[in-house]
Amino acid sequence: MNKLVISNLLNRPIRSIISVVAIAVEVTLILLIVGLSVGIMNDARERQVGVGADVMVQPPGSSFLAGITGSPVSIKVADKLRTLPHVTAVAPVVMNLNTSGAIEVIYGIDLQSFNTIGAPFRYLAGGPFQGPNDILVDDYFASQKNVKPGDQLELEVTLERALKGIGKFSCVARVAGAVVAEAVILCSVRPVDP
């Protein structure tokens, strides 16, 4: 039996080499995908451990990886959840996955309601929002992009395409002229309730 296998491999060496390389590439890609998935899920777990929430509500059909789906649920759902018995705090969070450059998840929060669901933010430098254009960054992002409290963030937003009330925007954020973040954002135009 072994002689048959060896003679077949030696009889067609090019086919044997191509087969070995193809199998090696497939196994490597599977390990890479599993490693990336586990890394993304562990990072999401570590970031959400300190939140203090008991339940996180996501819309039907959304991704199991938080941050992939954006904000497809109306903000009015938070008001409905607050009326339920035994619900002590609700904090709506908008998530946007940024894949231009490094993969990042950008969170939009209402700081006051977010602080009610667990321990308040622990600021390593700076403090809470002082105005409508303030942002918070975690220590990892701050060290990676070399930003600090008080830096002025310049946003450049360009409308790439608009079609039937939906716009595609490319965004670049700079601190002291250096690019610290880039994103492509899809959003829809709708009337705002007064």
C-alpha atoms as one frame of an Amber mdcrd trajectory, in Angstrom:
protein
   0.000   0.000   0.000   2.781   2.461   0.933   4.671   1.651  -2.276   1.590
   2.624  -4.317   1.305   6.011  -2.573   5.023   6.776  -2.863   5.220   5.696
  -6.499   2.165   7.858  -7.336   3.775  10.878  -5.636   7.074  10.317  -7.444
   5.417   9.604 -10.786   3.762  13.060 -10.879   5.975  15.372  -8.801   4.480
  18.682 -10.054   0.959  17.568  -9.148   2.219  16.405  -5.734   3.943  19.735
  -5.019   0.888  21.743  -6.108  -1.353  19.587  -3.905   0.910  20.036  -0.864
   1.110  23.813  -1.393  -2.667  24.108  -1.889  -3.395  22.186   1.306  -0.824
  24.253   3.240  -2.398  27.518   2.028  -5.897  26.334   2.960  -4.824  25.281
   6.458  -2.944  28.567   6.957  -5.979  30.625   5.889  -8.281  28.682   8.201
  -5.912  29.246  11.139  -5.645  32.935  10.234  -9.432  33.393  10.119  -9.910
  31.554  13.417  -7.135  33.596  15.035  -8.609  36.906  13.839 -12.117  35.931
  14.980 -10.909  34.879  18.421  -8.852  38.078  18.722 -11.783  40.313  17.767
 -14.128  38.521  20.172 -11.588  38.657  23.035 -11.032  42.369  22.428 -14.797
  43.008  22.425 -15.135  40.975  25.631 -12.347  42.897  27.378 -13.835  46.236
  26.361 -17.346  45.265  27.495 -16.354  43.736  30.839 -16.107  47.138  32.502
 -19.426  48.388  31.173 -21.461  46.840  33.989 -24.518  46.067  31.858 -26.485
  42.883  32.465 -28.127  42.760  29.027 -27.129  44.233  25.680 -29.975  44.515
  23.173 -29.287  44.188  19.461 -31.716  44.197  16.540 -32.836  41.012  14.802
 -30.422  39.840  12.132 -27.494  41.803  13.551 -23.976  40.431  13.741 -22.823
  38.506  16.805 -19.712  40.691  16.746 -20.704  43.972  18.342 -19.862  46.920
  16.174 -20.475  45.323  12.793 -24.061  46.514  12.364 -23.954  50.208  13.292
 -27.175  51.639  14.706 -30.128  50.047  12.928 -32.396  50.357  15.982 -34.276
  53.579  16.657 -33.220  55.572  19.720 -36.859  55.352  20.804 -36.267  51.699
  21.793 -34.265  52.987  24.775 -37.314  54.933  25.977 -39.454  51.775  25.706
 -36.876  49.715  27.623 -36.810  52.296  30.447 -40.541  51.700  31.064 -40.082
  47.953  31.678 -40.256  46.754  35.286 -36.896  45.979  36.950 -34.951  48.003
  34.355 -32.863  50.486  36.318 -30.789  52.088  33.549 -30.615  52.182  29.754
 -27.761  53.630  27.718 -28.087  53.714  23.920 -24.792  53.199  22.086 -24.170
  53.761  18.377 -21.362  51.632  16.947 -19.571  52.093  13.647 -16.985  49.685
  12.266 -14.115  51.538  10.612 -12.164  49.429   8.144 -10.180  52.117   6.360
  -6.658  51.634   7.642  -6.699  49.724  10.934  -9.908  47.973  12.001 -11.531
  50.081  14.729 -14.938  50.307  16.347 -16.137  53.853  17.005 -18.749  54.205
  19.768 -21.207  57.072  20.090 -22.559  57.418  23.629 -24.622  59.719  25.802
 -22.129  60.065  28.669 -24.721  60.803  31.357 -26.863  57.718  30.634 -23.783
  55.565  29.984 -22.399  56.336  33.447 -25.661  55.093  35.050 -25.239  51.481
  33.906 -22.000  50.765  35.739 -18.966  52.392  37.218 -18.344  55.818  35.684
 -15.452  56.351  33.301 -11.996  56.425  34.846 -10.093  59.208  33.130  -6.331
  58.767  32.861  -6.065  62.352  31.632  -8.586  65.057  30.801 -12.184  64.643
  31.904 -15.790  64.376  30.738 -17.227  66.179  27.740 -17.115  69.970  28.050
 -18.824  70.750  24.744 -20.696  69.135  21.854 -17.518  68.563  19.813 -15.477
  66.789  22.504 -14.416  63.150  22.139 -13.042  60.450  24.433 -10.334  58.037
  23.338  -9.031  55.005  25.189  -5.429  54.731  26.332  -4.551  52.280  23.563
  -5.718  54.657  20.812  -4.079  57.646  22.525  -0.686  55.944  22.739  -0.935
  54.472  19.237  -1.888  57.774  17.562   0.098  60.028  19.938  -2.870  62.175
  21.009  -3.408  63.802  24.389  -6.090  65.862  26.165  -6.477  69.292  24.677
  -5.373  68.318  21.170  -7.570  69.830  18.503  -9.075  67.248  16.173  -9.687
  68.523  12.665 -12.373  66.598  10.768 -12.535  66.649   6.987 -15.729  65.116
   5.623 -16.317  64.753   1.892 -19.573  63.653   0.301 -18.609  60.853  -2.085
 -22.078  59.993  -3.356 -25.726  60.752  -2.596 -28.625  58.684  -3.835 -32.279
  58.738  -2.693 -31.584  60.229   0.732 -28.546  58.052   1.485 -25.078  59.555
   1.486 -21.616  58.031   1.429 -19.009  60.199   3.157 -15.253  59.787   3.454
 -13.882  61.213   6.693 -10.340  62.014   7.772  -9.400  63.126  11.297  -6.126
  64.952  11.899  -4.306  66.168  15.006  -1.560  68.718  14.288  -1.727  67.784
  10.600  -1.119  64.051  11.207  -3.890  61.628  10.216  -5.144  59.793  13.333
  -8.318  58.200  11.944 -10.135  57.599   8.678 -13.617  56.277   8.050 -16.205
  55.785   5.344 -19.698  56.455   6.685 -23.068  55.657   5.131 -26.026  57.562
   6.547 -29.553  58.490   5.599 -31.271  61.851   5.715 -34.470  62.007   7.715
 -36.458  64.752   9.417 -35.539  65.456  13.025 -38.354  65.678  15.591 -38.320
  69.068  17.366
